[in-house]
Every structure is written in structure tokens, then in C-alpha cells.
Amino acid sequence: MSRCLAVMYHYVRDRGKSPESGIRGLDVGTFERQLDVLQGAMTPIDWPALVAWRTGRVRVDEPTFLLTFDDGLSDHAEVVAPILESRGLRGVFFVGTGTLTGRVPATAHMVHLLLCHVAVDELMAAVRARAIEAGVELAGATKSDGGVAKKIYAYETPERAELKWFLTYGLPIGLRDEIVGSLFAERVGDVGEFASRWYMNWESVSHLECSGHTIGGHGHVHEPLMRLTEVEQSRDMGRCAAVLREGLGPGVRPFSYPFGSVDGKIARRCGDCGFVNGFTTQRGWIEASGDAHRLSRVDTIHVDSFLEKELACLRQ
């Protein structure tokens, strides 16, 4: 049966006993073992082949898998790429152009590292206090409705899930960035130094593309697009596309929606901005037909259970 499993990765690195060991991600051994499982069960495919299959230019008769990596992290150039090269595999690397050009870290990543240095209740208290100082009326706004936070951040404790939800969806974006940036500088270190080692630069990104990997867009400001106005959505995806064209040259590229935040209108705008595909965080197989800008992916933490169930069905 012809279908493709797109697997989504973020952090991949052995972090030892450093404070960064609290970052939720894969160690190298687990990553390699998962690749063993994928290669043992399905045929690898790269993004140009996926596009050719879905547009009817090539025929694929067996289940395939596609490796995707979000956020443009230095892990991807320093750790992931050599492993893929040793196996003859190619991946799709989605980069946020704001971190690539301005060397400004995504707020979400600063939160990840803050949680390695500060207890979750202490961090929430500090954020609340600074929001109140800024004149924001919280009045229950730190809690999501109906357990939404736990659904979005299913891999986190309830407390960490609520904190991440509040910082991603609850506070005004500008104030949130100011609060997180100041707390990061106080509790962790220099924001610029963090950005310089946390993300790939143009040289790394260009090298990946020259090595046969695909570079895609992941927004410019790394915000959930549904939090932005329609004009801001188009501006963000359009700017991301323009930066990639300027830095890497013309050519078709895919897009990964930050936080998986997409609806039908955003998917159409993604295509209008020139991206051939849009990848979501909706769990499932990619089929030969369907919306090219709402393609499913499975997070690495769900791959084992997903394959166990789905491949058992395929063998029946």
C-alpha cells in the first residue's frame, strides 16, 4: 500500500550532566534505534520524491517514511546530519528565518532552557508577578480551558504544560517576549550567546542543502500562526519565503507550521506564499491525495506505538 509516514524531530543530542540535560529530546542512541526501526519497516523517501509521488509523476507501491526536523537547531547540523549521511538518508530541515538572520532566539526555546534552571512553580510565579507589574489583569488567564494545555503538551507534567500554554497563548506576545528575555538574562545567561550556539547559521544550512537535504520554512517569528492576524500571517510566511530565496536561491520548498498551528485559511496562505507543501502536527499517514498544505506527521515520541499499531494492520 502506498503511503508515507513523516516523522517529526526537534532536539537530538547527548547533553550529559549539563543543565541542558533537562531539555526534552532524543539522545543519539535512541535516535539511531528509531532509525533502525523505520528502515527495517519501510522505505526511506526524500522530499522531492514525496512531491513527485503525490503529483503522480512517480509510482510508489510500498509504505515509505520521511524524516523532518523543526526549528533549525545546531543539533541538526552537528549531530543529525552525520548520522543520516552514514545511512544514506536525507531529511527535511525546517528553519525559522528570524533565528537564522537576526540571531534572536525563539521564546519557546528560552523557556525550555529556563525550565532547566528554574523550578516550574517559581518560574510561573515570576512570570505572573511581572505581568501584573505591567498592568495585565490575569484573573484566571494562566489556566487553559478544558485541559487544552495538557492536550497540546501531552508529554509534559500538568504544571509545565500550563506554563507553556500560558507563555505561548495566554500573554500578549510583546510582553511575553520582554518577560522571558529578561528572566533568561537573569537566570541563564546572555541571549545572543545562546542564539549563536543553539541554531544553525547560513553556512550550516547551505551545507545541508548542498548535501542533498531539503531546507524548508518554519515561519519568521516562530509564533502559532492562529494567534496572528491574517495580515500578520501572510507577512510572516511571506518573509520566511523571501529570506530563504535570498539566502539559498530560488526553488520550491515546504513549510512546517510553528506549533502545528493551522486552519484552512492559513493553509491557503502558505501556498500563496510559494510553499509547495505545509506540514502539520496532526498524527497520521500522508496519502497520495489530499490537501498538499495540511500534511500529517507523527512526533518521534509517538512513532513506536504508531508503527506497532499501523504496521500490524498492514500485515493483516
N, C-alpha and C positions, 0 to 999 in steps of 0.2 A: 504493500500500500504506500502511495506517495504522500508524504507529509514531512514537515520539518520541525524539530524541537530547537527553538532558540533559547540558549541558556544565558542568564544574566549574572555577571560578576561585578564586584566592586574591589574591596581590598584583598590583595593576595600577597602575603609576606610573612616570614618568620620574624616576630618582633621581640623574641626573647623575654627578658625580665624588665625591659624598659617600661616607663609609664604608658607608652603607646600599646603595650600588650593588651590593654583593655579595649582597644578598638575591635569592633566585631567584624571579623573577616575570616578568610581561609588561611591556614598555614600551608606551606608549599607541599608537604606530604599529602594533605587532604585534597588539594587541588589536583595533584598528579593522579591520585587514586580515582578521583571523579572522572578525569580524562580517560583513564583505563576503562572505566565502566562504559562511558559514552562510546569510545572507539570499539569496544567489544560488542556493543549492541546495535550501532548504527553507522552509517557512512558520513564522514565529515563533508561539509559543504562551505564554500565561502560566499560572500555577499553577491558578487557578480553572477555566480551560478544560481543563487536563490532568485535573483531578478529574472534571469533567463528562463528558469523553470516556471515562475509564476506568470510570465508573459507568453508562455507557450513556445519559446524558441528552443528549448531542450526538454527531453523527457527524463523523468526520474521515477523509477519503479520501486524504490525501497525507502524506508524511513531514513532521514538524514538529521544531522544536528549542526547548528550554527553557534559559534562562541561569540558573545558580546560582552564588552567591558565598559562600564559607565564612569564618568567623572574626570577622565584624563589624568589619572593618578600616576605618580612616578613608579608605583608598583608595576604598572603595566609595561613600561619600557625596561625596567631593571630586572624584574622577576618573571613576568608572564611571557614576554616575547621570546627570551632564550628557550623557555620550555616548549613553546609552540614550535619554534624553529627546529628543535631537536626531534620533534614528532612529525614534521612536515605539515603542520596545521596552520591555518590562517584565521584571524579573528576580525571583528568589527570593534573599533575603539571610538567611543563617543566622548568628545571633549567639549567642555564648557569654555566658550571663547573668552569669557570675562577673566577666568583664571589664566588663560593662555596668553592674553595680550596685556592685561593690566597687572598680572601677578597679585591679584586680590583674591584671597581665599573665599570659598563659598561658606556662608554662615553655617550651613549644616555640618561641614567638616570641622569648623571651630568648635561646634557643640560636641561633636564626637570626642575631640581631644579634651575639652573641658571636663567631660564626664570621666575621663581617666585621672583627672587631678582633683576633682571636687565631688563630694557625695551628692547624689541626685536631689535630696531634700534641701541641702544647703544651697545648691545652685538654683533651684526653683525659688527659694526664699529671696536670694539676691536679685533674681530677675524681677520678681514681684515688687520688691522694695523700690527698685529703680524705675519700674513702670509707674508706680504710684507717685514717686517724686516728679515724674514727667507729666503728671496730671491725668493719667489714664485711669478711668473707672473700671476696675476689673469685675467686681460683682459676679463671681462665678465663671468668668470668661476663661479661667485657667483649666476648666474641665470640658472635655468634649461631650457631645450628646450621644447617649445610647451606646457607649463603649466604642465610638468611632476610632479613638486613638489606638486601642488595642487591636482593632481590625487592620489598621494601616501598618502599625508596628508590631505585628504578631510575634516577632522574635524577641521583643523586649519585655522587661518586667512592667507591670501596670504603671508604676511611678515614672519610669523612664519613658514609657510610651506617652503618658500625659504631658511630660515636659517637652518632648519632641513635638508633639501636636501643637502645644501652646506656642512654641517658638516658630513653628512653620506656618500655622494657620490662624493663631489667635491674636498676636500682637500686630500693630501696624508695621509694615516692612522696614521703613526707615528707622523707627525707634528700636525695633528688634536688632537691626544691624549695629546700631550705636551701642546698645547694651551689651550684646555678645562680644563685640570688638573690644570694648573697654574691659570686660571681665577676662577675656582671653589675655590681653596685655598684662593684667594684674596677676593672674593665676598661672599662666602657662609660659608666655614669652612674646617675643617680637613677631608681629603678624606677617611682616614682609619676609622674615627668615623662614617662617613656617611655609609660606606660599612657595618660596624658591625651592624647597626640598620636597614638598608634598605633591607637586604637579609636574607633568611633562612640559618641556619647553618646545619651541618650534623645531629645534634640531631633532629631538626625540620623535616628535610627531611625523616629521618629514622622513626620518629613517624608517619608521614603521610602514609608511605608505610605499616607500621605495622597495621595501622587503615583501610587498605583495599583500599587506593587510589593508583594510578599509578604514578610513577616518570619517566619522560621521559627526553630526552636530548634537549638542546636548543643551541647547539654549545659551544665552549670553550671561544672564544674571542668576541662573540656577534657582529659579523660583517655580512653584507649582503654577502652571500657566492659567489654571482656572481662578487663581487669586488676582490675576491681572485683568485690566480692561481689554476689550477687543483690539483697540489701537495698540496697547502695550504688548499684547500677544504677537501681533503681526510685526511690531518693531523688534521684539526680542528674537523671534525666529529669523526674520529678515537680516538682522545684524549678524547673527550667528552664521548664516549662509554667506554673507558678504565677507566676513573675516576669513572664513575657510577658503573662499575663492581667492582672496588677496594673498593668503599665505601659502596655499598649496596649488593654486591654479584652477582653471575651470574643470568641470566634471560633475557627474551625478553623484549624489551622496544620500545616505539615510539619516534619520533623526531619531533620537531617543527622548521621549518626553520626561523632563525632570519630575521626579516623584510619581511617574506614571500618570500625571495629571492631564487628562484629555477628554474631550467630548467631540461630537460630530463636527461642530464649527471649528474647533481647534485643529482637528484632523484635516479639514479642507484648507485651512490657512497654511498648515505645514506644507501641503502640496503646492499652494500658491507661491510659497517662498522658495520653491525649487527643489525640495527634498523628495526623492523618489519613493521612499518608504518612511513610515513612522512606527516605531516600536513602543509598545505599552508595557505595563507590568501585569497585564491580565494573563492569568495562567492558562495554558493550553497549547495545542499544536498550531503551527502555521499550515494552512491548507493552500492548494493551488489557486483557489478563488477567494473572493472576499476583499474587504477594504484594504488597499495597499498601505494606508496610513493608520491602521489600527491593528498591527500585527502583534500576536501574543508572544510572551516569553515566560520562562519558568526560572525563578530565582534559584541560585545554587543551593540554598538551604532546603528547597523542596524537590530537587532533582531526583534523589534516591527513591523517595516514596512515590513520586510521579511515575518514574520509569517502572518501578515494581508493579504498579497497577496497570499502566498503559501497555507495557510490553507483554504482560500476561494476557491481556485481551487480544493483542495482535497474534499471539501464538495459538489461540483457540480456533 
